[in-house]
Amino acid sequence: MPCLLYCVTQPGPEVKVAAGVCEAATVSREMLGVRLYWSEIGDPEKCLGSAEVLKQSAIQFHQVLREILNATTPIPFRFPTFLENEGVLETHLSSEQELYREALGRVQDSFQYEIIATFSEQQDTDFSKPVSGREYLQRRQQAGARVAAVEEKLKKVTSDSVREWRGRQDRKTHRWFALVPRDHRDRFLAALRTAGGSEGVRLRLSGPWPPSEFIASRAERG
């Protein structure tokens, strides 16, 4: 029967999850130095066959991850990752087993939080309108300075509660990802409240999430 993969965690007691995608049972097993979670889905088309059911299945998938995250730190698979049956699970896992073990050791007992910065000036900018090279460089410099100022403030107020930061620039926003130890969660949230606002910048916090941004793929490792 096809298996939908959820995540791997450190080996240890199984986290009991009420139900998985398409209300299927969520099962797990220790193998190759990690614990793997999955559900057997008799009819994958029933869970993925339309935009509506795919959306609902994605919600259920992330709910499974959140329940596991309440107890331990998972490294999720990309949704949806299906294997043909339970018999090939270990073979599939073996190709990345070193990555999973190393990553789980590095992010152990941590959450990921995401902070999205929206800059009012960039929201009003028409990026489809042609500009000169000089104006383009000026925009880049101004945007870089704004991002650097916000990043400096965030890192300063949370210096004793974040294990690692990563950032990513999108077209009109900038995203920061904070790797926060589980026992520093309250300290991190309290520290953010002391940061105060920045003119022309709106920050939105979400999480906690599994620390996906802190896991390198095989391609990224080279």
Backbone as JSON, one array per atom type, in Angstrom:
{
  "sequence": "MPCLLYCVTQPGPEVKVAAGVCEAATVSREMLGVRLYWSEIGDPEKCLGSAEVLKQSAIQFHQVLREILNATTPIPFRFPTFLENEGVLETHLSSEQELYREALGRVQDSFQYEIIATFSEQQDTDFSKPVSGREYLQRRQQAGARVAAVEEKLKKVTSDSVREWRGRQDRKTHRWFALVPRDHRDRFLAALRTAGGSEGVRLRLSGPWPPSEFIASRAERG",
  "N": [[0.85, -1.2, 0.0], [0.57, 2.28, -0.78], [2.74, 4.66, 0.81], [2.66, 7.62, 2.63], [5.03, 9.93, 3.48], [5.9, 11.63, 6.5], [7.88, 12.74, 8.37], [11.18, 12.65, 9.91], [12.57, 11.92, 13.13], [14.58, 12.21, 16.12], [15.64, 9.02, 17.41], [13.54, 7.3, 19.71], [10.8, 7.3, 22.12], [7.61, 6.79, 20.55], [5.63, 9.41, 19.17], [2.3, 9.82, 19.71], [-0.2, 10.28, 17.35], [-3.39, 11.45, 16.59], [-4.76, 11.21, 14.06], [-3.88, 11.02, 10.58], [-3.17, 12.26, 7.28], [-6.03, 12.27, 5.2], [-7.43, 11.05, 7.21], [-6.08, 8.74, 7.83], [-4.31, 6.25, 9.73], [-1.47, 7.18, 11.65], [1.75, 5.99, 11.68], [4.89, 4.77, 13.02], [8.42, 3.96, 12.97], [11.55, 2.93, 14.25], [14.54, 3.2, 12.45], [17.71, 2.88, 10.92], [18.97, 4.65, 12.67], [17.19, 6.75, 13.17], [13.8, 7.92, 13.83], [11.07, 7.21, 11.84], [8.11, 8.61, 10.46], [4.95, 7.86, 9.03], [2.01, 7.41, 6.89], [-0.16, 4.89, 5.69], [-1.74, 5.07, 2.65], [-4.48, 4.12, 1.01], [-5.71, 4.99, -1.38], [-4.24, 7.26, -3.03], [-5.05, 9.17, -4.92], [-7.52, 9.98, -4.06], [-6.89, 11.67, -1.99], [-5.42, 13.65, -3.2], [-6.47, 14.41, -5.57], [-7.88, 16.75, -6.39], [-7.85, 20.36, -6.26], [-9.1, 21.24, -3.94], [-9.24, 19.0, -2.17], [-6.54, 18.48, -2.02], [-5.58, 20.73, -0.71], [-6.83, 20.4, 1.79], [-5.62, 18.03, 2.59], [-2.97, 18.89, 2.83], [-3.21, 20.61, 5.0], [-3.86, 18.75, 7.0], [-1.5, 17.25, 6.95], [0.4, 19.13, 7.91], [-0.67, 19.5, 10.42], [-0.14, 17.05, 11.63], [2.66, 17.27, 11.78], [2.83, 19.43, 13.58], [1.79, 18.31, 15.91], [3.71, 16.36, 16.47], [5.9, 18.04, 16.79], [5.3, 19.23, 19.2], [6.33, 17.49, 21.01], [8.86, 16.59, 20.19], [11.62, 17.36, 17.94], [10.92, 17.48, 14.58], [12.13, 16.59, 11.27], [10.76, 17.47, 8.38], [9.42, 15.79, 5.45], [9.12, 16.78, 2.01], [5.89, 17.8, 1.02], [3.58, 16.34, -1.26], [5.23, 13.34, -0.34], [5.41, 10.25, -1.6], [5.85, 6.73, -1.23], [6.04, 3.48, -2.75], [5.38, 1.29, -1.1], [5.56, -0.08, 2.27], [7.77, -1.67, 2.33], [9.91, -0.46, 1.01], [10.77, 1.64, 2.51], [13.1, 1.78, 4.18], [15.16, 1.6, 2.3], [14.77, 3.95, 0.85], [15.23, 5.84, 2.86], [17.9, 5.39, 3.46], [19.55, 6.74, 1.65], [19.82, 9.33, 2.52], [20.57, 9.17, 5.14], [22.81, 9.98, 6.68], [22.7, 12.77, 6.49], [20.24, 13.25, 7.82], [20.76, 12.31, 10.43], [22.9, 13.96, 11.23], [21.69, 16.5, 10.98], [19.51, 16.31, 12.76], [20.87, 16.11, 15.16], [21.94, 18.67, 15.25], [19.76, 20.46, 15.27], [18.33, 19.65, 17.4], [15.68, 19.5, 19.72], [14.58, 22.05, 19.17], [12.78, 24.92, 17.89], [11.47, 26.46, 14.9], [11.03, 29.83, 14.1], [9.4, 32.31, 12.12], [9.92, 35.47, 10.74], [8.46, 38.01, 8.98], [9.22, 40.79, 7.09], [7.68, 43.65, 5.91], [8.03, 46.34, 3.81], [6.91, 49.59, 3.63], [7.53, 51.42, 1.58], [8.46, 49.79, -0.49], [6.15, 48.34, -1.06], [4.67, 50.18, -2.41], [6.0, 50.51, -4.74], [6.3, 50.2, -8.22], [7.39, 47.49, -9.69], [7.41, 46.62, -12.26], [7.87, 48.7, -13.9], [10.24, 50.15, -16.05], [13.54, 51.12, -15.0], [16.42, 53.24, -14.58], [19.88, 52.14, -14.52], [21.26, 53.38, -12.47], [19.22, 54.24, -10.73], [18.19, 51.77, -10.05], [20.33, 50.6, -8.63], [20.44, 52.38, -6.52], [17.99, 51.9, -5.26], [18.45, 49.24, -4.45], [20.53, 49.61, -2.61], [19.28, 51.2, -0.65], [17.22, 49.47, 0.16], [18.77, 47.36, 1.15], [20.02, 48.62, 3.31], [17.83, 49.15, 4.99], [16.96, 46.54, 5.58], [19.25, 45.55, 6.88], [19.29, 47.18, 9.16], [16.94, 46.43, 10.53], [17.5, 43.72, 10.91], [19.76, 43.85, 12.57], [18.62, 44.93, 14.88], [16.78, 42.89, 15.61], [18.5, 40.71, 16.09], [20.01, 41.72, 18.17], [18.21, 42.09, 20.37], [17.42, 39.5, 20.81], [19.6, 37.99, 21.41], [20.36, 36.16, 23.4], [18.64, 34.07, 23.13], [18.34, 32.83, 20.68], [19.54, 30.31, 18.61], [20.49, 30.21, 15.99], [20.36, 32.25, 13.05], [18.73, 32.72, 9.89], [18.25, 34.2, 6.66], [16.14, 35.46, 3.97], [15.61, 37.08, 0.95], [12.71, 38.2, -0.59], [10.6, 39.28, -3.31], [9.14, 41.67, -2.51], [9.36, 41.57, 0.19], [11.19, 40.69, 3.2], [12.47, 37.82, 4.74], [13.13, 36.37, 7.87], [14.5, 33.63, 9.63], [14.44, 32.02, 12.68], [16.21, 29.89, 14.77], [15.22, 28.43, 17.58], [15.89, 27.29, 20.78], [13.92, 24.91, 22.55], [13.51, 25.37, 25.33], [13.96, 28.06, 25.44], [11.92, 29.41, 24.37], [9.83, 31.11, 25.49], [11.42, 33.21, 26.41], [12.46, 34.18, 24.01], [10.13, 35.13, 22.68], [9.31, 37.09, 24.47], [11.5, 38.82, 24.3], [11.28, 39.77, 21.68], [9.08, 41.42, 21.92], [10.15, 43.61, 23.13], [11.53, 44.93, 21.21], [10.4, 47.05, 19.81], [8.92, 49.31, 17.35], [9.72, 50.01, 13.86], [10.07, 52.68, 11.67], [8.09, 52.68, 8.78], [8.2, 49.95, 8.45], [6.74, 46.79, 8.68], [6.4, 44.06, 10.78], [5.81, 40.59, 10.88], [5.18, 37.8, 12.83], [5.43, 34.26, 12.82], [4.83, 30.85, 13.8], [5.45, 28.29, 16.34], [7.45, 26.29, 14.05], [8.54, 23.25, 12.38], [12.12, 22.97, 11.94], [12.79, 23.57, 9.1], [14.21, 25.33, 7.41], [16.77, 25.16, 8.25], [17.95, 22.91, 7.44], [20.04, 21.36, 5.25], [19.88, 20.31, 1.89], [20.96, 17.47, -0.1], [21.92, 18.46, -2.53], [22.53, 21.1, -1.87], [24.6, 20.69, -0.14], [26.52, 19.97, -1.88]],
  "CA": [[0.0, 0.0, 0.0], [1.39, 3.5, -0.82], [3.04, 5.29, 2.09], [2.92, 9.06, 2.63], [6.01, 10.22, 4.52], [5.75, 12.89, 7.22], [9.1, 13.32, 8.93], [12.04, 11.84, 10.77], [12.94, 12.53, 14.4], [15.54, 11.42, 16.89], [15.05, 7.78, 17.92], [12.97, 7.45, 21.05], [9.39, 6.92, 22.19], [6.74, 7.27, 19.47], [4.63, 10.44, 19.47], [1.0, 9.34, 19.25], [-0.97, 11.26, 16.6], [-4.75, 10.94, 16.47], [-5.04, 10.81, 12.68], [-3.04, 11.71, 9.61], [-3.8, 12.7, 6.04], [-7.19, 11.45, 4.83], [-7.84, 10.33, 8.43], [-5.35, 7.48, 7.95], [-3.51, 6.09, 10.94], [-0.06, 7.57, 11.57], [2.59, 4.96, 12.3], [6.31, 5.1, 12.98], [9.34, 2.88, 13.3], [12.97, 3.3, 14.28], [15.39, 2.54, 11.46], [18.91, 3.6, 10.49], [19.35, 5.68, 13.64], [16.17, 7.79, 13.33], [12.43, 7.41, 13.85], [10.36, 7.64, 10.65], [6.65, 8.66, 10.58], [4.24, 7.81, 7.75], [0.67, 6.83, 6.85], [-0.5, 4.11, 4.5], [-2.88, 5.68, 1.97], [-4.94, 3.15, 0.02], [-6.05, 5.63, -2.65], [-3.65, 8.6, -3.01], [-5.81, 10.08, -5.77], [-8.62, 10.5, -3.26], [-6.36, 12.73, -1.13], [-4.67, 14.64, -3.96], [-7.04, 14.51, -6.91], [-8.4, 18.07, -6.75], [-7.24, 21.44, -5.48], [-9.76, 21.33, -2.63], [-8.81, 17.91, -1.28], [-5.09, 18.64, -1.81], [-5.42, 21.75, 0.34], [-7.21, 19.8, 3.07], [-4.58, 17.06, 2.94], [-1.8, 19.65, 3.27], [-3.51, 21.07, 6.36], [-3.73, 17.59, 7.88], [-0.08, 16.93, 6.98], [1.09, 20.06, 8.81], [-1.16, 19.26, 11.77], [0.66, 15.93, 12.15], [3.97, 17.8, 12.15], [2.71, 20.26, 14.78], [1.62, 17.42, 17.07], [5.02, 15.76, 16.76], [6.76, 19.13, 17.26], [5.0, 19.49, 20.61], [7.08, 16.56, 21.86], [10.24, 16.45, 19.72], [11.87, 18.16, 16.73], [10.9, 16.69, 13.35], [12.59, 17.08, 9.97], [9.69, 17.02, 7.5], [9.58, 15.54, 4.03], [8.32, 17.65, 1.16], [4.54, 17.27, 0.81], [3.45, 14.97, -0.74], [6.24, 12.36, -0.72], [4.84, 8.9, -1.53], [6.6, 5.55, -1.63], [5.07, 2.49, -3.22], [4.92, 0.45, 0.0], [6.39, -0.04, 3.47], [8.99, -2.44, 2.13], [11.01, 0.34, 0.45], [11.05, 2.78, 3.38], [14.49, 1.81, 4.64], [16.0, 1.89, 1.14], [14.63, 5.38, 0.57], [15.84, 6.59, 3.95], [19.34, 5.17, 3.54], [20.3, 7.66, 0.8], [20.03, 10.6, 3.24], [20.62, 8.89, 6.58], [23.84, 10.78, 7.33], [22.15, 14.12, 6.59], [19.2, 13.3, 8.85], [21.34, 12.16, 11.77], [23.66, 15.18, 11.53], [20.76, 17.62, 11.14], [18.75, 16.14, 13.99], [21.75, 16.47, 16.26], [22.19, 20.11, 15.25], [18.54, 21.23, 15.59], [17.63, 18.9, 18.44], [14.89, 20.21, 20.72], [14.47, 23.46, 18.78], [11.69, 25.36, 17.03], [11.75, 27.52, 13.92], [10.08, 30.94, 13.98], [9.6, 33.09, 10.91], [9.56, 36.89, 10.83], [8.36, 38.59, 7.64], [9.24, 42.25, 7.09], [7.09, 44.33, 4.76], [8.46, 47.74, 3.81], [5.85, 50.37, 2.99], [8.01, 52.03, 0.34], [8.52, 48.76, -1.53], [4.8, 47.96, -1.42], [4.15, 51.2, -3.32], [6.87, 50.59, -5.91], [5.91, 49.41, -9.39], [8.61, 46.83, -10.14], [7.33, 46.35, -13.69], [8.24, 49.92, -14.63], [11.7, 50.21, -16.28], [14.29, 52.17, -14.31], [17.83, 53.32, -14.98], [20.78, 51.36, -13.69], [21.59, 54.16, -11.27], [18.08, 54.19, -9.81], [18.1, 50.39, -9.56], [21.35, 50.41, -7.6], [20.04, 53.18, -5.36], [16.93, 51.14, -4.58], [19.07, 48.09, -3.8], [21.28, 50.08, -1.45], [18.32, 51.64, 0.37], [16.56, 48.28, 0.69], [19.76, 46.65, 1.94], [20.23, 49.33, 4.58], [16.66, 48.93, 5.84], [17.0, 45.15, 6.05], [20.35, 45.42, 7.83], [18.91, 47.84, 10.41], [15.97, 45.58, 11.21], [18.19, 42.5, 11.32], [20.61, 44.17, 13.71], [17.76, 45.08, 16.06], [16.25, 41.58, 15.98], [19.57, 39.88, 16.65], [20.46, 42.3, 19.43], [17.27, 41.86, 21.48], [17.22, 38.05, 21.02], [20.94, 37.38, 21.36], [20.52, 35.06, 24.36], [17.55, 33.1, 23.0], [18.33, 32.26, 19.33], [20.73, 29.51, 18.32], [20.99, 30.54, 14.65], [19.47, 33.03, 12.18], [18.91, 32.69, 8.44], [17.37, 35.18, 6.02], [15.89, 35.29, 2.54], [14.95, 38.23, 0.33], [11.71, 37.97, -1.62], [10.45, 40.44, -4.19], [8.74, 42.86, -1.77], [9.48, 41.31, 1.62], [12.39, 39.97, 3.65], [12.11, 36.82, 5.74], [14.15, 35.84, 8.77], [14.16, 32.38, 10.3], [15.17, 31.91, 13.94], [16.24, 28.56, 15.39], [15.06, 28.77, 18.99], [15.79, 26.13, 21.66], [12.59, 24.74, 23.14], [13.42, 25.97, 26.65], [14.13, 29.52, 25.32], [10.79, 29.94, 23.58], [9.2, 32.25, 26.15], [12.39, 34.3, 26.44], [12.53, 34.72, 22.65], [8.91, 35.9, 22.41], [9.35, 38.28, 25.32], [12.53, 39.71, 23.77], [10.77, 40.43, 20.48], [8.15, 42.49, 22.31], [10.91, 44.78, 23.57], [12.26, 45.5, 20.08], [9.81, 48.3, 19.35], [8.65, 49.4, 15.93], [10.63, 50.73, 12.97], [9.26, 53.47, 10.75], [7.98, 52.16, 7.43], [8.43, 48.5, 8.43], [5.76, 45.97, 9.4], [6.93, 42.73, 11.04], [4.81, 39.59, 11.23], [5.79, 36.59, 13.39], [4.65, 33.02, 12.78], [5.51, 29.69, 14.38], [6.66, 27.57, 15.94], [7.41, 25.34, 12.95], [9.75, 22.42, 12.28], [13.23, 23.82, 11.48], [13.1, 23.17, 7.72], [15.17, 26.24, 6.79], [18.11, 24.9, 8.8], [18.34, 21.59, 6.96], [20.59, 21.44, 3.9], [19.66, 19.16, 1.03], [22.18, 16.89, -0.66], [22.39, 19.37, -3.58], [23.12, 22.27, -1.21], [25.88, 20.28, 0.46], [27.48, 19.72, -2.96]],
  "C": [[0.89, 1.25, 0.0], [1.53, 4.14, 0.55], [3.34, 6.77, 1.88], [3.85, 9.37, 3.78], [5.75, 11.58, 5.16], [7.1, 13.49, 7.62], [9.96, 12.23, 9.54], [12.33, 12.63, 12.03], [14.08, 11.72, 15.01], [14.87, 10.11, 17.31], [14.58, 7.98, 19.36], [11.51, 7.05, 21.03], [8.57, 7.54, 21.05], [5.8, 8.35, 19.97], [3.3, 9.96, 18.88], [0.23, 10.49, 18.6], [-2.34, 10.67, 16.33], [-5.05, 10.43, 15.07], [-4.17, 11.62, 11.74], [-3.83, 12.18, 8.41], [-4.9, 11.73, 5.65], [-7.67, 10.57, 5.98], [-7.16, 8.97, 8.57], [-4.56, 7.44, 9.25], [-2.07, 6.53, 10.66], [0.77, 6.56, 12.34], [4.05, 5.4, 12.22], [7.14, 3.88, 13.35], [10.75, 3.44, 13.34], [13.72, 2.49, 13.24], [16.55, 3.45, 11.11], [19.23, 4.79, 11.39], [18.39, 6.84, 13.79], [14.82, 7.11, 13.51], [11.69, 8.05, 12.67], [8.85, 7.56, 10.89], [6.02, 8.65, 9.19], [2.81, 7.32, 7.96], [0.53, 6.0, 5.59], [-1.79, 4.67, 3.92], [-3.32, 4.75, 0.85], [-5.19, 3.76, -1.35], [-5.5, 7.06, -2.64], [-4.43, 9.61, -3.83], [-6.97, 10.73, -5.01], [-8.17, 11.67, -2.39], [-5.72, 13.88, -1.92], [-5.33, 15.02, -5.28], [-7.61, 15.84, -7.32], [-7.74, 19.1, -5.85], [-7.81, 21.49, -4.07], [-9.27, 20.24, -1.68], [-7.3, 17.99, -1.03], [-4.82, 19.65, -0.71], [-5.74, 21.17, 1.71], [-6.16, 18.79, 3.53], [-3.32, 17.75, 3.44], [-1.99, 20.16, 4.69], [-3.34, 19.92, 7.35], [-2.27, 17.17, 8.03], [0.64, 17.82, 7.99], [0.58, 19.93, 10.25], [-0.43, 18.09, 12.42], [2.02, 16.43, 12.61], [3.9, 18.62, 13.43], [2.55, 19.4, 16.02], [2.94, 16.77, 17.46], [5.96, 16.82, 17.34], [6.51, 19.47, 18.72], [5.85, 18.63, 21.54], [8.55, 16.45, 21.49], [10.39, 17.21, 18.41], [11.88, 17.27, 15.5], [11.6, 17.39, 12.19], [11.58, 16.58, 8.95], [10.16, 16.68, 6.1], [8.74, 16.55, 3.26], [6.95, 17.01, 0.92], [4.14, 17.41, -0.66], [4.59, 14.09, -1.25], [5.65, 10.97, -0.5], [5.88, 7.86, -1.92], [5.61, 4.43, -1.91], [4.56, 1.57, -2.12], [5.92, 0.52, 1.14], [7.73, -0.73, 3.26], [10.16, -1.64, 1.6], [11.37, 1.53, 1.33], [12.53, 2.88, 3.74], [15.45, 2.13, 3.48], [15.96, 3.37, 0.81], [15.37, 6.22, 1.61], [17.37, 6.51, 3.92], [20.14, 6.18, 2.72], [20.62, 8.98, 1.5], [20.24, 10.39, 4.73], [21.66, 9.73, 7.3], [23.36, 12.22, 7.51], [21.15, 14.21, 7.73], [19.81, 13.22, 10.24], [22.12, 13.41, 12.17], [22.72, 16.34, 11.81], [19.96, 17.51, 12.43], [19.6, 16.46, 15.21], [21.93, 17.97, 16.39], [20.95, 20.91, 15.67], [17.75, 20.59, 16.73], [16.94, 19.83, 19.44], [14.8, 21.71, 20.43], [13.22, 23.67, 17.92], [12.24, 26.3, 15.97], [10.64, 28.56, 13.99], [10.43, 31.73, 12.73], [9.11, 34.52, 11.15], [9.59, 37.46, 9.42], [8.29, 40.1, 7.77], [8.66, 42.76, 5.78], [7.45, 45.8, 4.86], [7.47, 48.57, 2.99], [6.29, 50.97, 1.67], [8.05, 51.02, -0.79], [7.13, 48.33, -1.97], [4.22, 48.93, -2.44], [4.95, 51.3, -4.61], [6.36, 49.68, -7.02], [7.16, 48.79, -9.99], [8.58, 46.49, -11.63], [7.75, 47.55, -14.53], [9.76, 49.96, -14.81], [12.35, 51.37, -15.54], [15.73, 52.14, -14.81], [18.68, 52.46, -14.06], [21.12, 52.07, -12.41], [20.46, 54.08, -10.25], [17.93, 52.78, -9.22], [19.1, 50.14, -8.44], [21.01, 51.19, -6.34], [18.96, 52.48, -4.56], [17.52, 49.96, -3.82], [19.81, 48.5, -2.54], [20.35, 50.49, -0.31], [17.63, 50.44, 1.0], [17.51, 47.49, 1.58], [20.0, 47.29, 3.29], [19.06, 49.12, 5.52], [16.66, 47.52, 6.43], [18.07, 44.98, 7.11], [20.0, 46.04, 9.18], [17.93, 46.99, 11.21], [16.64, 44.32, 11.74], [19.07, 42.74, 12.55], [19.79, 44.28, 14.99], [17.25, 43.72, 16.54], [17.31, 40.73, 16.67], [20.03, 40.41, 18.01], [19.52, 41.94, 20.58], [17.09, 40.38, 21.78], [18.53, 37.3, 21.13], [21.1, 36.19, 22.3], [19.43, 34.0, 24.22], [17.47, 32.45, 21.61], [19.64, 31.53, 19.07], [21.33, 29.9, 16.98], [19.92, 31.32, 13.9], [19.78, 32.7, 10.72], [17.91, 33.66, 7.83], [17.22, 34.9, 4.54], [15.13, 36.5, 2.02], [13.96, 37.76, -0.72], [11.53, 39.27, -2.4], [10.14, 41.72, -3.41], [8.83, 42.68, -0.27], [10.85, 40.71, 1.91], [11.95, 39.04, 4.77], [13.34, 36.44, 6.56], [13.61, 34.58, 9.43], [15.05, 32.24, 11.52], [15.07, 30.48, 14.46], [16.31, 28.77, 16.9], [14.99, 27.49, 19.82], [14.44, 26.09, 22.36], [12.47, 25.45, 24.49], [13.69, 27.49, 26.64], [12.95, 30.18, 24.61], [10.17, 31.18, 24.21], [10.13, 33.46, 26.18], [12.48, 34.98, 25.08], [11.32, 35.62, 22.36], [8.87, 37.18, 23.23], [10.35, 39.3, 24.79], [12.03, 40.45, 22.54], [9.83, 41.59, 20.84], [8.88, 43.74, 22.77], [11.59, 45.51, 22.42], [11.71, 46.84, 19.64], [9.65, 48.32, 17.85], [9.75, 50.13, 15.18], [9.78, 51.43, 11.92], [9.28, 52.86, 9.35], [8.16, 50.66, 7.31], [7.34, 47.81, 9.25], [6.33, 44.57, 9.53], [5.8, 41.79, 11.44], [5.52, 38.3, 11.64], [4.87, 35.4, 13.2], [5.51, 31.88, 13.33], [4.9, 29.32, 15.72], [6.4, 26.55, 14.84], [8.6, 24.37, 13.09], [10.87, 23.22, 11.61], [13.7, 23.49, 10.06], [14.18, 24.03, 7.08], [16.61, 25.97, 7.23], [18.63, 23.52, 8.41], [18.81, 21.72, 5.53], [20.27, 20.16, 3.13], [20.99, 18.63, 0.53], [22.77, 17.82, -1.73], [23.09, 20.57, -2.96], [24.47, 21.93, -0.57], [26.95, 20.08, -0.6], [27.94, 18.3, -2.99]]
}
